[in-house]
Amino acid sequence: MTRPTVYLIRMLLFLVAVAVVAGLLGPVLLHIFRNNVGLNSLIVFILVVGIGWNLRQVLRLSPEVTWVETYQTGRARLAALPLPRLLAPMASMLSARDAAGRPGQSHNRVTLSASATRSLLDSIASRLDESRELSRYMTGLLIFLGLLGTFWGLLKTVGSVSDVIQGMSIGASSDLNLMFEQLKSGLAGPLAGMGTAFSASLFGLSGALVLGFLDLTAGQAQNRFFNELEEWLAGLTRLSSGLVSEGEASIPVYVQALLEQTAENMESLQNILARGEDSRAQANQAIVALVERMGAFSDTMRTNQQLMLRIAEAQTALGPALQRIAERRSEGGLDDVARGHLRNIEIYLQRLLTESEQGRAQSTAELRNDLRLLTRTIAALAEEQR
């Protein structure tokens, strides 16, 4: 989605331009401001508040855009973000849909009905319009204060002119210089009233112009955000079957709710079946691995059996030789060399028996582990089928 930074930079550049113009016309504006300090101060205060409010309207879109982008890319990171304010209804609805989806998968497909999408967009549009109402009111208030100062100054001007005319006395013995002095002093009131009228109009209309541009830019940022959000939600919207056209009678509300509930149940059933297929595939992989290990164990057992047969044959072949050696020993005919050979043969036989027992124990332990794994896999499959 588009970041509101572009619109914020545009607003700041406009404010900088206004500040530069106000700085160049500073002495003139200060002189005009002194014609009516109270009213002009109120106009400037409302202008500053309106500028801050419009900047806030653009800045508050940034967390909403961040939340939507995070939801689109990685929903597991949503817990670290604060809850959105403008998108609060949509966040709660999508969170509920995610909780009802497939566990362990953060990117499952979320679909919304056309009525749900329409209600979400209406809620967001009303929130955006509500936030812009105060800015529009401030713009109108500046225009009103400018007009109020204009009429106030005109009323003061009319009253002062009336007092001047009533205070003038024209006669045959009147001094002309004194009459002009009275007229000059009397015109100070009408001129002050005209200054109030024109200064209030100047500050009011200028402030309304500034707030109008800021409100226009903030409205463009909000409209851009709303349009992109509408495009994204349109991709998540599940359209109806179209069995009833727009010109025919509409489906009753309870029937539509029943159909939507049925569709949700079908989606849940599809998710359950998909989870069952995944579990069955994992169980098949475990069984294949177990079969491979059992085959390797069978080969090991076959090798051990052949080794045991060879040992038995060797023992059988050694029987007559040992018997002859025993006879010669009983006759006293064995020497030290023969005794050493016999001792070595005994040591080798003991070592061979020990290794055979260890191999048999290891093979038995592996067989027990494989049988235990097979038992657990079959039990897990039985629980999932339940």
C-alpha positions as a Markdown table, in Angstrom:
| # | Residue | x | y | z |
|---|---|---|---|---|
| 1 | Met | 0.0 | 0.0 | 0.0 |
| 2 | Thr | 1.0 | 3.6 | -0.6 |
| 3 | Arg | 2.6 | 5.3 | 2.4 |
| 4 | Pro | 1.1 | 8.7 | 3.4 |
| 5 | Thr | 4.6 | 10.2 | 3.6 |
| 6 | Val | 4.2 | 11.8 | 0.1 |
| 7 | Tyr | 1.1 | 13.7 | 1.1 |
| 8 | Leu | 2.8 | 14.7 | 4.4 |
| 9 | Ile | 5.8 | 16.1 | 2.6 |
| 10 | Arg | 3.4 | 18.0 | 0.3 |
| 11 | Met | 1.7 | 19.6 | 3.3 |
| 12 | Leu | 4.9 | 20.5 | 4.9 |
| 13 | Leu | 6.3 | 22.2 | 1.8 |
| 14 | Phe | 3.1 | 24.2 | 1.5 |
| 15 | Leu | 3.4 | 25.3 | 5.1 |
| 16 | Val | 7.0 | 26.3 | 4.6 |
| 17 | Ala | 5.9 | 28.4 | 1.6 |
| 18 | Val | 3.2 | 30.1 | 3.6 |
| 19 | Ala | 5.7 | 30.8 | 6.4 |
| 20 | Val | 8.2 | 32.3 | 4.0 |
| 21 | Val | 5.5 | 34.6 | 2.6 |
| 22 | Ala | 4.4 | 35.5 | 6.1 |
| 23 | Gly | 8.0 | 36.3 | 7.0 |
| 24 | Leu | 8.5 | 38.6 | 4.0 |
| 25 | Leu | 5.2 | 40.4 | 4.9 |
| 26 | Gly | 5.9 | 40.4 | 8.6 |
| 27 | Pro | 5.9 | 44.1 | 9.4 |
| 28 | Val | 2.8 | 44.7 | 7.3 |
| 29 | Leu | 0.9 | 41.8 | 8.8 |
| 30 | Leu | 1.9 | 42.8 | 12.3 |
| 31 | His | 0.5 | 46.3 | 11.8 |
| 32 | Ile | -2.7 | 44.8 | 10.4 |
| 33 | Phe | -2.8 | 42.4 | 13.3 |
| 34 | Arg | -2.8 | 45.2 | 15.8 |
| 35 | Asn | -6.1 | 46.6 | 14.5 |
| 36 | Asn | -8.0 | 44.0 | 16.5 |
| 37 | Val | -5.7 | 41.9 | 18.6 |
| 38 | Gly | -8.4 | 39.8 | 20.3 |
| 39 | Leu | -10.3 | 38.6 | 17.2 |
| 40 | Asn | -7.2 | 38.2 | 15.1 |
| 41 | Ser | -5.5 | 36.1 | 17.9 |
| 42 | Leu | -8.6 | 33.8 | 17.9 |
| 43 | Ile | -8.3 | 33.4 | 14.2 |
| 44 | Val | -4.6 | 32.6 | 14.3 |
| 45 | Phe | -5.2 | 30.1 | 17.2 |
| 46 | Ile | -7.9 | 28.3 | 15.2 |
| 47 | Leu | -5.6 | 28.2 | 12.2 |
| 48 | Val | -2.8 | 26.6 | 14.2 |
| 49 | Val | -5.2 | 24.0 | 15.7 |
| 50 | Gly | -6.5 | 23.2 | 12.2 |
| 51 | Ile | -3.0 | 22.7 | 10.8 |
| 52 | Gly | -2.1 | 20.3 | 13.6 |
| 53 | Trp | -5.4 | 18.4 | 13.2 |
| 54 | Asn | -4.9 | 18.0 | 9.4 |
| 55 | Leu | -1.3 | 16.8 | 9.9 |
| 56 | Arg | -2.6 | 14.3 | 12.5 |
| 57 | Gln | -5.1 | 13.0 | 10.0 |
| 58 | Val | -2.3 | 12.0 | 7.6 |
| 59 | Leu | 0.0 | 10.7 | 10.3 |
| 60 | Arg | -2.6 | 8.4 | 11.8 |
| 61 | Leu | -2.8 | 6.5 | 8.4 |
| 62 | Ser | 0.8 | 5.3 | 8.8 |
| 63 | Pro | 0.1 | 2.7 | 11.6 |
| 64 | Glu | -3.0 | 1.5 | 9.6 |
| 65 | Val | -0.9 | 0.9 | 6.5 |
| 66 | Thr | 1.8 | -0.8 | 8.5 |
| 67 | Trp | -0.8 | -3.2 | 10.0 |
| 68 | Val | -2.3 | -4.1 | 6.6 |
| 69 | Glu | 1.2 | -4.7 | 5.1 |
| 70 | Thr | 2.2 | -6.8 | 8.1 |
| 71 | Tyr | -1.1 | -8.8 | 7.7 |
| 72 | Gln | -0.4 | -9.4 | 4.0 |
| 73 | Thr | 3.2 | -10.5 | 4.4 |
| 74 | Gly | 3.6 | -12.1 | 7.9 |
| 75 | Arg | 0.7 | -12.5 | 10.3 |
| 76 | Ala | 2.9 | -13.9 | 13.0 |
| 77 | Arg | 4.3 | -10.4 | 13.6 |
| 78 | Leu | 0.9 | -8.8 | 14.2 |
| 79 | Ala | 1.2 | -9.4 | 18.0 |
| 80 | Ala | 4.1 | -6.9 | 18.2 |
| 81 | Leu | 2.0 | -4.1 | 16.6 |
| 82 | Pro | -0.6 | -2.0 | 18.3 |
| 83 | Leu | -4.2 | -2.5 | 17.4 |
| 84 | Pro | -5.3 | -0.2 | 14.6 |
| 85 | Arg | -8.1 | 2.4 | 15.3 |
| 86 | Leu | -9.5 | 3.0 | 11.9 |
| 87 | Leu | -9.4 | -0.7 | 11.0 |
| 88 | Ala | -10.5 | -2.0 | 14.4 |
| 89 | Pro | -13.6 | -3.8 | 13.1 |
| 90 | Met | -11.7 | -5.4 | 10.2 |
| 91 | Ala | -8.8 | -6.4 | 12.6 |
| 92 | Ser | -11.2 | -8.1 | 15.0 |
| 93 | Met | -13.0 | -9.9 | 12.1 |
| 94 | Leu | -9.8 | -11.1 | 10.4 |
| 95 | Ser | -8.3 | -12.2 | 13.7 |
| 96 | Ala | -11.4 | -14.3 | 14.4 |
| 97 | Arg | -11.2 | -15.8 | 10.9 |
| 98 | Asp | -7.5 | -16.6 | 11.5 |
| 99 | Ala | -8.3 | -18.2 | 14.8 |
| 100 | Ala | -10.9 | -20.4 | 13.1 |
| 101 | Gly | -8.5 | -21.4 | 10.3 |
| 102 | Arg | -5.8 | -24.0 | 10.1 |
| 103 | Pro | -3.6 | -24.0 | 13.2 |
| 104 | Gly | 0.1 | -23.9 | 12.6 |
| 105 | Gln | -0.2 | -22.1 | 9.3 |
| 106 | Ser | -0.1 | -18.3 | 9.4 |
| 107 | His | -0.9 | -17.7 | 5.7 |
| 108 | Asn | -4.2 | -19.6 | 5.3 |
| 109 | Arg | -6.6 | -18.2 | 2.8 |
| 110 | Val | -9.2 | -15.8 | 4.4 |
| 111 | Thr | -12.4 | -15.1 | 2.5 |
| 112 | Leu | -15.2 | -12.7 | 3.3 |
| 113 | Ser | -18.7 | -12.5 | 2.1 |
| 114 | Ala | -19.9 | -9.6 | 0.0 |
| 115 | Ser | -22.1 | -8.3 | 2.9 |
| 116 | Ala | -19.2 | -8.5 | 5.4 |
| 117 | Thr | -16.9 | -6.6 | 3.0 |
| 118 | Arg | -19.6 | -4.0 | 2.3 |
| 119 | Ser | -20.1 | -3.4 | 6.1 |
| 120 | Leu | -16.4 | -3.2 | 6.7 |
| 121 | Leu | -15.9 | -0.6 | 3.9 |
| 122 | Asp | -18.9 | 1.4 | 5.2 |
| 123 | Ser | -17.6 | 1.4 | 8.7 |
| 124 | Ile | -14.1 | 2.6 | 7.6 |
| 125 | Ala | -15.6 | 5.3 | 5.3 |
| 126 | Ser | -17.7 | 6.6 | 8.1 |
| 127 | Arg | -14.7 | 6.8 | 10.4 |
| 128 | Leu | -12.7 | 8.7 | 7.8 |
| 129 | Asp | -15.6 | 11.1 | 7.1 |
| 130 | Glu | -16.0 | 11.7 | 10.9 |
| 131 | Ser | -12.3 | 12.6 | 11.2 |
| 132 | Arg | -12.6 | 15.2 | 8.4 |
| 133 | Glu | -15.7 | 16.9 | 9.7 |
| 134 | Leu | -13.7 | 18.8 | 12.4 |
| 135 | Ser | -11.3 | 20.1 | 9.7 |
| 136 | Arg | -14.2 | 21.3 | 7.5 |
| 137 | Tyr | -15.8 | 22.9 | 10.5 |
| 138 | Met | -12.5 | 24.8 | 11.3 |
| 139 | Thr | -12.3 | 26.0 | 7.7 |
| 140 | Gly | -15.9 | 27.3 | 7.9 |
| 141 | Leu | -15.2 | 28.8 | 11.3 |
| 142 | Leu | -12.3 | 30.9 | 10.0 |
| 143 | Ile | -14.6 | 32.2 | 7.2 |
| 144 | Phe | -17.3 | 33.0 | 9.7 |
| 145 | Leu | -14.8 | 34.9 | 12.0 |
| 146 | Gly | -13.5 | 36.8 | 9.0 |
| 147 | Leu | -17.1 | 37.9 | 8.1 |
| 148 | Leu | -17.9 | 38.6 | 11.7 |
| 149 | Gly | -14.9 | 40.9 | 12.0 |
| 150 | Thr | -16.0 | 42.5 | 8.7 |
| 151 | Phe | -19.5 | 43.3 | 9.9 |
| 152 | Trp | -18.2 | 44.3 | 13.3 |
| 153 | Gly | -15.8 | 46.8 | 11.7 |
| 154 | Leu | -18.5 | 48.1 | 9.4 |
| 155 | Leu | -20.8 | 48.7 | 12.3 |
| 156 | Lys | -18.1 | 50.6 | 14.1 |
| 157 | Thr | -17.4 | 52.6 | 11.0 |
| 158 | Val | -21.1 | 53.5 | 10.5 |
| 159 | Gly | -21.4 | 54.5 | 14.2 |
| 160 | Ser | -18.3 | 56.6 | 14.1 |
| 161 | Val | -19.3 | 58.4 | 10.9 |
| 162 | Ser | -22.7 | 59.1 | 12.4 |
| 163 | Asp | -21.0 | 60.6 | 15.6 |
| 164 | Val | -18.7 | 62.7 | 13.4 |
| 165 | Ile | -21.5 | 64.1 | 11.4 |
| 166 | Gln | -23.5 | 64.9 | 14.5 |
| 167 | Gly | -20.6 | 66.5 | 16.2 |
| 168 | Met | -19.9 | 68.9 | 13.3 |
| 169 | Ser | -21.3 | 72.4 | 13.6 |
| 170 | Ile | -21.4 | 74.7 | 10.5 |
| 171 | Gly | -22.2 | 78.3 | 11.0 |
| 172 | Ala | -21.3 | 81.8 | 9.8 |
| 173 | Ser | -19.0 | 82.4 | 12.7 |
| 174 | Ser | -17.4 | 78.9 | 12.6 |
| 175 | Asp | -13.7 | 78.6 | 12.3 |
| 176 | Leu | -12.7 | 76.5 | 9.3 |
| 177 | Asn | -9.5 | 75.3 | 10.8 |
| 178 | Leu | -11.3 | 74.1 | 13.9 |
| 179 | Met | -13.9 | 72.3 | 11.8 |
| 180 | Phe | -11.2 | 70.4 | 9.9 |
| 181 | Glu | -9.5 | 69.5 | 13.2 |
| 182 | Gln | -12.8 | 68.1 | 14.5 |
| 183 | Leu | -13.3 | 66.2 | 11.2 |
| 184 | Lys | -9.8 | 64.8 | 11.4 |
| 185 | Ser | -10.2 | 63.6 | 15.0 |
| 186 | Gly | -13.6 | 62.2 | 14.2 |
| 187 | Leu | -12.4 | 60.1 | 11.3 |
| 188 | Ala | -10.1 | 58.1 | 13.6 |
| 189 | Gly | -13.1 | 56.0 | 14.7 |
| 190 | Pro | -14.3 | 55.0 | 11.2 |
| 191 | Leu | -10.8 | 54.3 | 10.1 |
| 192 | Ala | -10.3 | 52.0 | 13.2 |
| 193 | Gly | -13.5 | 50.2 | 12.3 |
| 194 | Met | -12.4 | 49.7 | 8.7 |
| 195 | Gly | -9.1 | 48.4 | 9.9 |
| 196 | Thr | -10.9 | 45.8 | 12.1 |
| 197 | Ala | -13.1 | 44.8 | 9.2 |
| 198 | Phe | -10.3 | 44.4 | 6.6 |
| 199 | Ser | -7.8 | 42.7 | 9.1 |
| 200 | Ala | -10.3 | 40.1 | 10.2 |
| 201 | Ser | -11.3 | 39.4 | 6.6 |
| 202 | Leu | -7.6 | 39.1 | 5.6 |
| 203 | Phe | -6.7 | 36.7 | 8.4 |
| 204 | Gly | -9.9 | 34.7 | 8.2 |
| 205 | Leu | -9.9 | 34.1 | 4.5 |
| 206 | Ser | -6.1 | 33.5 | 4.4 |
| 207 | Gly | -6.4 | 30.9 | 7.2 |
| 208 | Ala | -9.4 | 29.3 | 5.4 |
| 209 | Leu | -7.3 | 29.1 | 2.3 |
| 210 | Val | -4.4 | 27.3 | 4.2 |
| 211 | Leu | -6.8 | 24.9 | 6.0 |
| 212 | Gly | -8.6 | 24.2 | 2.7 |
| 213 | Phe | -5.4 | 23.1 | 1.0 |
| 214 | Leu | -4.4 | 21.0 | 4.0 |
| 215 | Asp | -7.8 | 19.4 | 4.2 |
| 216 | Leu | -7.7 | 18.7 | 0.4 |
| 217 | Thr | -4.4 | 16.9 | 0.7 |
| 218 | Ala | -5.5 | 15.0 | 3.8 |
| 219 | Gly | -8.6 | 13.9 | 1.9 |
| 220 | Gln | -6.5 | 12.7 | -1.0 |
| 221 | Ala | -4.3 | 10.6 | 1.4 |
| 222 | Gln | -7.4 | 9.1 | 3.0 |
| 223 | Asn | -9.1 | 8.4 | -0.3 |
| 224 | Arg | -5.9 | 6.7 | -1.6 |
| 225 | Phe | -5.8 | 4.6 | 1.5 |
| 226 | Phe | -9.5 | 3.7 | 1.3 |
| 227 | Asn | -9.2 | 2.8 | -2.5 |
| 228 | Glu | -6.2 | 0.5 | -2.0 |
| 229 | Leu | -7.9 | -1.1 | 1.0 |
| 230 | Glu | -11.0 | -1.7 | -1.1 |
| 231 | Glu | -9.0 | -3.3 | -3.8 |
| 232 | Trp | -7.3 | -5.6 | -1.3 |
| 233 | Leu | -10.6 | -6.6 | 0.3 |
| 234 | Ala | -12.1 | -7.2 | -3.1 |
| 235 | Gly | -9.5 | -10.0 | -3.6 |
| 236 | Leu | -10.7 | -11.6 | -0.3 |
| 237 | Thr | -14.4 | -11.3 | -1.1 |
| 238 | Arg | -16.3 | -14.5 | -1.9 |
| 239 | Leu | -19.1 | -13.8 | -4.3 |
| 240 | Ser | -22.5 | -15.4 | -4.1 |
| 241 | Ser | -23.6 | -18.1 | -6.5 |
| 242 | Gly | -25.8 | -15.7 | -8.4 |
| 243 | Leu | -29.0 | -17.9 | -8.3 |
| 244 | Val | -31.1 | -14.8 | -7.6 |
| 245 | Ser | -30.7 | -11.9 | -9.9 |
| 246 | Glu | -31.0 | -8.3 | -8.9 |
| 247 | Gly | -34.4 | -7.8 | -10.4 |
| 248 | Glu | -36.0 | -10.8 | -8.6 |
| 249 | Ala | -37.0 | -11.1 | -5.0 |
| 250 | Ser | -34.1 | -11.1 | -2.6 |
| 251 | Ile | -33.1 | -14.1 | -0.5 |
| 252 | Pro | -34.4 | -14.0 | 3.1 |
| 253 | Val | -31.9 | -12.9 | 5.7 |
| 254 | Tyr | -32.0 | -16.2 | 7.6 |
| 255 | Val | -31.5 | -18.2 | 4.4 |
| 256 | Gln | -28.5 | -16.1 | 3.5 |
| 257 | Ala | -27.1 | -16.5 | 7.0 |
| 258 | Leu | -27.6 | -20.3 | 6.7 |
| 259 | Leu | -25.9 | -20.4 | 3.4 |
| 260 | Glu | -22.9 | -18.4 | 4.7 |
| 261 | Gln | -22.7 | -20.7 | 7.8 |
| 262 | Thr | -22.8 | -23.7 | 5.5 |
| 263 | Ala | -20.0 | -22.3 | 3.4 |
| 264 | Glu | -17.9 | -21.7 | 6.5 |
| 265 | Asn | -18.6 | -25.2 | 7.7 |
| 266 | Met | -17.5 | -26.6 | 4.3 |
| 267 | Glu | -14.3 | -24.6 | 4.6 |
| 268 | Ser | -13.7 | -25.9 | 8.1 |
| 269 | Leu | -14.3 | -29.4 | 6.9 |
| 270 | Gln | -11.9 | -28.9 | 4.0 |
| 271 | Asn | -9.3 | -27.6 | 6.4 |
| 272 | Ile | -9.8 | -30.7 | 8.6 |
| 273 | Leu | -9.4 | -33.0 | 5.6 |
| 274 | Ala | -6.3 | -31.2 | 4.6 |
| 275 | Arg | -4.8 | -31.6 | 8.1 |
| 276 | Gly | -5.7 | -35.3 | 7.9 |
| 277 | Glu | -4.0 | -35.7 | 4.6 |
| 278 | Asp | -0.9 | -34.0 | 6.0 |
| 279 | Ser | -0.9 | -36.2 | 9.0 |
| 280 | Arg | -1.4 | -39.3 | 6.9 |
| 281 | Ala | 1.5 | -38.3 | 4.6 |
| 282 | Gln | 3.7 | -37.8 | 7.7 |
| 283 | Ala | 2.7 | -41.2 | 9.0 |
| 284 | Asn | 3.4 | -42.9 | 5.6 |
| 285 | Gln | 6.8 | -41.3 | 5.6 |
| 286 | Ala | 7.4 | -42.6 | 9.2 |
| 287 | Ile | 6.3 | -46.1 | 8.1 |
| 288 | Val | 8.5 | -46.1 | 5.1 |
| 289 | Ala | 11.5 | -45.0 | 7.2 |
| 290 | Leu | 10.6 | -47.8 | 9.7 |
| 291 | Val | 10.4 | -50.4 | 7.0 |
| 292 | Glu | 13.8 | -49.3 | 5.7 |
| 293 | Arg | 15.3 | -49.6 | 9.2 |
| 294 | Met | 13.6 | -53.0 | 9.6 |
| 295 | Gly | 15.1 | -54.2 | 6.3 |
| 296 | Ala | 18.6 | -53.0 | 7.5 |
| 297 | Phe | 18.0 | -54.8 | 10.8 |
| 298 | Ser | 17.0 | -58.0 | 8.9 |
| 299 | Asp | 20.2 | -57.8 | 6.9 |
| 300 | Thr | 22.2 | -57.4 | 10.1 |
| 301 | Met | 20.4 | -60.4 | 11.7 |
| 302 | Arg | 21.1 | -62.4 | 8.5 |
| 303 | Thr | 24.8 | -61.5 | 8.7 |
| 304 | Asn | 25.0 | -62.3 | 12.4 |
| 305 | Gln | 23.3 | -65.7 | 11.7 |
| 306 | Gln | 25.8 | -66.5 | 9.0 |
| 307 | Leu | 28.6 | -65.5 | 11.4 |
| 308 | Met | 27.2 | -67.7 | 14.1 |
| 309 | Leu | 27.0 | -70.6 | 11.6 |
| 310 | Arg | 30.6 | -70.1 | 10.8 |
| 311 | Ile | 31.6 | -70.0 | 14.4 |
| 312 | Ala | 29.6 | -73.3 | 15.0 |
| 313 | Glu | 31.4 | -74.9 | 12.1 |
| 314 | Ala | 34.7 | -73.7 | 13.3 |
| 315 | Gln | 33.9 | -75.1 | 16.8 |
| 316 | Thr | 32.9 | -78.4 | 15.2 |
| 317 | Ala | 36.1 | -78.5 | 13.2 |
| 318 | Leu | 38.1 | -77.7 | 16.3 |
| 319 | Gly | 36.5 | -80.5 | 18.3 |
| 320 | Pro | 38.7 | -83.4 | 17.1 |
| 321 | Ala | 41.8 | -81.3 | 17.3 |
| 322 | Leu | 41.1 | -80.3 | 20.9 |
| 323 | Gln | 40.4 | -83.9 | 21.7 |
| 324 | Arg | 43.8 | -84.9 | 20.3 |
| 325 | Ile | 45.5 | -82.1 | 22.2 |
| 326 | Ala | 43.8 | -83.2 | 25.4 |
| 327 | Glu | 45.0 | -86.8 | 24.8 |
| 328 | Arg | 48.5 | -85.6 | 24.2 |
| 329 | Arg | 48.3 | -83.4 | 27.3 |
| 330 | Ser | 47.2 | -86.4 | 29.4 |
| 331 | Glu | 50.2 | -88.3 | 28.0 |
| 332 | Gly | 52.5 | -85.3 | 28.9 |
| 333 | Gly | 53.5 | -84.6 | 25.4 |
| 334 | Leu | 52.5 | -80.9 | 25.2 |
| 335 | Asp | 55.2 | -78.3 | 25.1 |
| 336 | Asp | 55.2 | -74.6 | 26.0 |
| 337 | Val | 54.5 | -73.6 | 22.4 |
| 338 | Ala | 51.3 | -75.7 | 22.2 |
| 339 | Arg | 50.2 | -74.3 | 25.5 |
| 340 | Gly | 50.6 | -70.7 | 24.2 |
| 341 | His | 48.6 | -71.5 | 21.1 |
| 342 | Leu | 45.8 | -73.0 | 23.2 |
| 343 | Arg | 45.8 | -70.0 | 25.4 |
| 344 | Asn | 45.5 | -67.7 | 22.4 |
| 345 | Ile | 42.7 | -69.8 | 20.9 |
| 346 | Glu | 40.8 | -69.5 | 24.2 |
| 347 | Ile | 41.3 | -65.7 | 24.4 |
| 348 | Tyr | 40.1 | -65.3 | 20.8 |
| 349 | Leu | 37.1 | -67.6 | 21.4 |
| 350 | Gln | 36.1 | -65.5 | 24.5 |
| 351 | Arg | 36.4 | -62.3 | 22.6 |
| 352 | Leu | 34.3 | -63.7 | 19.7 |
| 353 | Leu | 31.6 | -64.8 | 22.2 |
| 354 | Thr | 31.7 | -61.4 | 23.9 |
| 355 | Glu | 31.3 | -59.5 | 20.5 |
| 356 | Ser | 28.5 | -61.8 | 19.5 |
| 357 | Glu | 26.6 | -61.2 | 22.7 |
| 358 | Gln | 27.1 | -57.4 | 22.4 |
| 359 | Gly | 25.9 | -57.5 | 18.7 |
| 360 | Arg | 22.8 | -59.5 | 19.8 |
| 361 | Ala | 22.0 | -57.0 | 22.6 |
| 362 | Gln | 22.4 | -54.0 | 20.3 |
| 363 | Ser | 20.2 | -55.6 | 17.6 |
| 364 | Thr | 17.6 | -56.4 | 20.2 |
| 365 | Ala | 17.6 | -52.8 | 21.5 |
| 366 | Glu | 17.2 | -51.4 | 18.0 |
| 367 | Leu | 14.4 | -53.8 | 17.3 |
| 368 | Arg | 12.7 | -52.6 | 20.5 |
| 369 | Asn | 13.1 | -48.9 | 19.5 |
| 370 | Asp | 11.7 | -49.6 | 16.1 |
| 371 | Leu | 8.7 | -51.5 | 17.4 |
| 372 | Arg | 8.0 | -48.7 | 20.0 |
| 373 | Leu | 8.1 | -46.1 | 17.2 |
| 374 | Leu | 5.8 | -48.2 | 15.1 |
| 375 | Thr | 3.4 | -48.6 | 18.0 |
| 376 | Arg | 3.3 | -44.8 | 18.6 |
| 377 | Thr | 2.8 | -44.1 | 14.9 |
| 378 | Ile | -0.1 | -46.5 | 14.7 |
| 379 | Ala | -1.7 | -45.0 | 17.9 |
| 380 | Ala | -1.4 | -41.5 | 16.5 |
| 381 | Leu | -3.1 | -42.6 | 13.3 |
| 382 | Ala | -5.9 | -44.2 | 15.3 |
| 383 | Glu | -6.4 | -41.0 | 17.3 |
| 384 | Glu | -6.5 | -38.8 | 14.1 |
| 385 | Gln | -9.0 | -41.2 | 12.5 |
| 386 | Arg | -11.3 | -40.8 | 15.5 |
